[in-house]
Amino acid sequence: MLEQEFGGKVTTTYIESVPEGPDAARVIRQYAQQGYKVIFATSFGYMDPMLEVARDFPDIYFEHCSGFKTAPNMSTYFGRMYQPRYLSGIVAGKMTKKNIIGYAAAFPIPEVIRGINAFTLGARSVNPDVQVRVVWTSTWFDPVKEREAAVALLDAGADIIAQHQDTTEPQKAAKERRLFSIGYDSDMRGFVGDSVLVSPVWNWGAYYVDTLKAILNGTWKTHQYWGGLKEGIVELSAFSPTVPQAVKDMVSEKQQAILNGSWDVFYGPIKDQGGKEVVAAGSKMSDAEMLNMSFFVEGVIGKAGK
């Protein structure tokens, strides 16, 4: 996307599968020493290594995805994935027949908890009887464990599988049972087929383009970016043909409310698992509260921790 936008003005490169820890610092430092002027680090565990290198190269721009530490030449960026998560929950809530949705989840950190809660709120907004059952895998990318988690949820009665994971194995496990799923990251229909009802997806390129424009015109300043549907960094994929038009219309109505700023996901009233009101009617959660979320909302079955 950067190369298309800027033509010959920008040259990009990347390296995959860099372990979090000392190796990350080595790779980031190597890019800096090779003369790259902007470096993006795209996993939470790269935060401290990037900060370490940024201090040694004050004339290079460093951008860290999902973290919270900054420096004069290092910013953070992330997306409000909870928004399309909520919308995908509406689809799942209308499409489930058993009112049991399984959710294969990575780690009990605020990002993942926030997504599960948003998804559950979306599902229960159209189907108050829905339960969302969570299984933790303590992995971001482990095909075997993610499949095992999905199979356990299916065996426990779930007829739709959702996930905060980075493989398609939960989707495949649902398809093998002739059941539906909700994807994540990218449009998983391309890998699994129309059993994937819809996917909340990332569009990092939108942020990369804006960042490079700011750098090139001299307006870049260190920041902590958290964009949403309106900014285009998160989106909802195309729907499976199996999703009825009436359900698409429900999603469109809520999406429009988010886009025009009249409503957002964590507006009250919201209750936690135990039925205690955590957000009163007429109130909304602040960004700080959302970014530190550690509880599950009503309707989630599982523990918001290990």
C-alpha positions in Angstrom: 0.0 0.0 0.0 2.9 2.4 0.8 4.6 1.6 -2.5 1.4 2.1 -4.4 0.7 5.4 -2.7 4.2 6.9 -2.9 5.6 5.3 -6.0 9.4 5.4 -6.1 9.6 7.7 -3.1 9.3 4.8 -0.6 11.2 1.5 -0.4 9.9 -1.1 2.0 11.2 -4.4 3.4 10.2 -6.8 6.1 11.3 -9.8 8.1 8.9 -12.4 9.5 8.8 -14.7 12.5 11.1 -12.6 14.7 11.0 -13.9 18.3 10.0 -11.5 21.0 13.1 -10.6 23.1 16.7 -10.0 22.3 16.3 -11.1 18.7 13.8 -8.3 18.2 16.3 -5.7 19.4 18.9 -7.2 17.0 16.6 -7.0 14.0 15.4 -3.5 14.8 19.0 -2.3 15.3 20.1 -3.9 12.1 17.4 -2.0 10.2 18.5 1.3 11.8 22.2 0.6 11.0 21.3 -0.1 7.4 19.8 3.3 7.0 16.0 2.7 7.1 14.3 5.9 8.3 11.0 4.4 9.6 10.7 1.1 11.4 7.4 -0.5 12.4 7.4 -3.3 15.0 4.2 -5.3 14.9 3.9 -7.4 18.0 3.3 -6.4 21.6 6.5 -8.1 22.8 8.7 -5.9 20.6 7.9 -2.8 22.7 10.9 -2.7 25.1 13.4 -3.8 22.4 12.2 -1.0 20.1 12.4 1.6 22.9 16.0 0.5 23.6 17.0 0.9 20.0 15.0 4.2 19.5 17.1 5.8 22.2 20.3 5.1 20.2 19.0 6.4 16.9 17.2 9.8 17.6 16.9 10.7 13.9 14.9 7.5 13.0 11.2 7.2 13.4 10.0 4.2 15.3 6.4 2.9 15.4 5.2 0.2 17.8 2.0 -1.7 17.3 -0.2 -2.3 20.4 2.2 -1.0 23.0 2.0 1.9 25.5 5.6 3.2 25.8 6.8 6.1 23.7 9.8 8.3 23.2 10.4 11.6 21.2 11.0 9.5 18.1 8.8 6.5 19.0 5.0 6.3 18.8 2.4 3.6 19.4 -0.5 2.7 17.2 -3.5 0.3 17.4 -7.0 -0.1 16.2 -10.4 -0.2 17.9 -11.0 -3.8 16.9 -13.8 -4.0 19.5 -16.0 -2.1 17.0 -16.1 -4.7 14.2 -16.0 -7.4 16.9 -19.4 -6.0 18.2 -20.8 -6.0 14.6 -19.6 -9.6 14.1 -21.3 -10.5 17.3 -24.6 -9.3 15.9 -24.2 -11.8 13.1 -23.4 -14.7 15.4 -26.2 -13.8 17.8 -28.7 -14.0 14.9 -27.3 -17.1 13.3 -26.8 -19.4 16.3 -29.5 -22.0 16.9 -28.3 -23.4 20.2 -27.5 -20.0 21.7 -24.0 -21.2 22.6 -21.1 -19.6 20.8 -17.5 -20.8 21.4 -14.6 -18.3 21.5 -11.0 -19.6 21.2 -8.9 -16.9 22.9 -5.2 -16.2 23.1 -4.2 -14.6 26.4 -6.2 -12.9 29.2 -5.0 -9.4 28.5 -7.2 -6.3 28.1 -7.0 -6.4 24.3 -8.5 -9.9 24.1 -10.9 -9.4 27.0 -12.2 -6.2 25.4 -12.8 -8.1 22.1 -14.7 -10.9 23.8 -16.8 -8.5 25.7 -17.6 -6.4 22.6 -18.5 -9.6 20.6 -20.8 -10.8 23.5 -22.5 -7.4 23.7 -23.2 -7.5 20.0 -24.5 -11.0 20.1 -26.8 -10.3 23.1 -28.1 -7.1 21.7 -30.0 -9.2 19.2 -30.3 -12.4 21.2 -30.3 -12.0 25.0 -30.2 -15.8 25.5 -26.7 -16.2 24.0 -23.8 -17.5 26.0 -20.2 -17.0 24.8 -18.0 -19.7 26.2 -14.3 -18.9 26.3 -11.3 -21.3 26.1 -7.8 -19.8 26.6 -4.9 -21.3 24.7 -2.0 -19.1 25.8 -0.9 -18.8 22.2 -1.2 -16.3 19.4 -0.3 -18.8 16.6 -0.5 -22.5 17.3 -2.6 -24.4 14.9 -2.8 -27.6 17.0 -3.8 -25.8 20.2 -6.3 -23.5 18.5 -8.0 -26.5 16.8 -8.1 -28.3 20.1 -9.8 -25.3 21.8 -12.4 -25.1 19.0 -13.1 -28.8 19.1 -13.6 -28.6 22.9 -16.0 -25.8 22.4 -17.9 -27.6 19.7 -18.0 -30.8 21.9 -19.5 -28.6 24.6 -22.4 -27.6 22.4 -21.3 -24.5 20.5 -22.7 -24.1 17.0 -20.6 -21.1 16.0 -16.9 -20.6 16.7 -15.2 -17.2 17.1 -11.6 -16.5 17.9 -8.8 -14.1 18.9 -6.1 -16.3 17.3 -4.0 -16.0 14.2 -4.6 -19.4 12.4 -7.7 -20.6 10.5 -7.8 -23.9 12.5 -10.9 -22.9 14.6 -12.7 -22.0 11.4 -11.8 -25.3 9.8 -12.9 -27.3 12.9 -16.3 -25.6 12.7 -16.6 -26.3 8.9 -15.8 -30.0 9.4 -18.9 -30.1 11.7 -20.9 -28.3 9.1 -21.2 -25.3 11.4 -20.5 -21.6 11.1 -17.6 -19.4 12.4 -16.6 -15.8 12.7 -13.1 -15.1 11.4 -10.4 -12.7 12.4 -7.4 -10.7 11.1 -8.3 -11.0 7.4 -11.3 -12.3 5.5 -11.0 -16.0 6.3 -13.6 -17.0 3.7 -10.7 -17.0 1.3 -9.1 -19.8 3.2 -12.1 -21.7 4.6 -15.1 -20.8 2.5 -18.7 -19.5 3.2 -19.0 -21.2 6.5 -17.1 -18.2 7.8 -20.0 -15.7 8.2 -17.9 -12.6 8.5 -14.5 -11.5 9.8 -13.4 -8.4 11.8 -10.2 -7.4 9.9 -7.2 -5.1 10.1 -6.2 -2.6 7.5 -2.8 -1.5 8.7 -2.0 0.2 5.4 -4.3 3.1 6.2 -2.2 4.0 9.2 1.1 3.4 7.4 0.1 5.8 4.6 -0.9 8.6 7.1 2.3 8.1 9.1 4.5 8.4 6.0 2.7 11.5 4.8 3.3 13.1 8.2 6.9 12.2 8.2 7.5 13.4 4.6 5.7 16.8 5.2 7.4 17.3 8.6 4.3 17.2 10.8 5.0 13.9 12.6 5.1 14.1 16.4 5.2 11.3 18.9 1.8 10.0 19.7 -0.5 7.2 20.8 -2.9 6.4 18.0 -6.1 4.4 18.5 -8.2 4.5 15.4 -11.4 2.7 14.6 -13.9 2.1 11.8 -14.0 5.8 10.9 -10.3 5.9 10.3 -10.3 2.7 8.3 -7.7 0.8 10.3 -10.3 -1.8 11.3 -13.1 -3.1 9.1 -15.7 -5.7 8.7 -15.2 -8.1 5.8 -17.8 -9.0 3.2 -20.5 -11.3 4.5 -20.9 -14.9 3.6 -23.9 -15.5 1.2 -25.5 -17.5 4.1 -26.1 -14.3 6.1 -29.6 -13.0 5.5 -30.2 -9.4 4.4 -32.1 -8.6 7.5 -29.0 -9.4 9.6 -26.8 -7.3 7.3 -29.2 -4.4 7.8 -28.9 -4.7 11.6 -25.1 -4.6 11.3 -25.3 -1.6 8.9 -27.4 0.4 11.3 -25.1 -0.1 14.2 -22.0 0.5 12.1 -23.5 3.8 10.9 -24.1 4.8 14.6 -20.4 4.2 15.3 -19.2 6.0 12.2 -21.3 9.1 12.9 -20.2 9.2 16.5 -23.7 8.9 18.0 -22.9 5.6 19.7 -20.1 3.2 20.6 -19.8 -0.3 21.9 -19.1 0.3 25.6 -22.0 2.6 26.3 -24.1 1.8 29.4 -26.0 0.0 30.8 -23.4 -2.8 31.0 -23.3 -5.5 33.6 -20.4 -7.8 34.5 -20.6 -11.6 34.7 -22.0 -11.4 38.2 -24.8 -9.1 37.2 -23.2 -6.0 38.8 -23.6 -2.8 36.8 -20.2 -1.6 35.6 -21.3 1.1 33.2 -24.5 3.0 34.0 -27.1 4.0 31.5 -26.1 7.3 29.8 -22.5 6.7 30.6 -19.6 5.4 28.5 -16.3 3.8 29.3 -13.2 6.0 28.8 -10.3 5.0 26.6 -8.3 4.3 29.7 -10.9 2.0 31.1 -11.2 0.1 27.9 -7.5 -0.2 27.5 -7.3 -1.7 31.0 -10.4 -3.9 30.9 -10.0 -7.0 33.1 -13.6 -8.2 33.6 -16.1 -10.2 31.5 -19.5 -8.9 30.7 -22.8 -10.7 31.4 -23.2 -13.6 29.0 -19.5 -14.7 28.9 -18.8 -18.2 30.4 -15.2 -18.4 31.6 -12.6 -16.5 33.7 -11.1 -13.2 32.7 -7.7 -14.6 33.8 -5.7 -17.7 33.9 
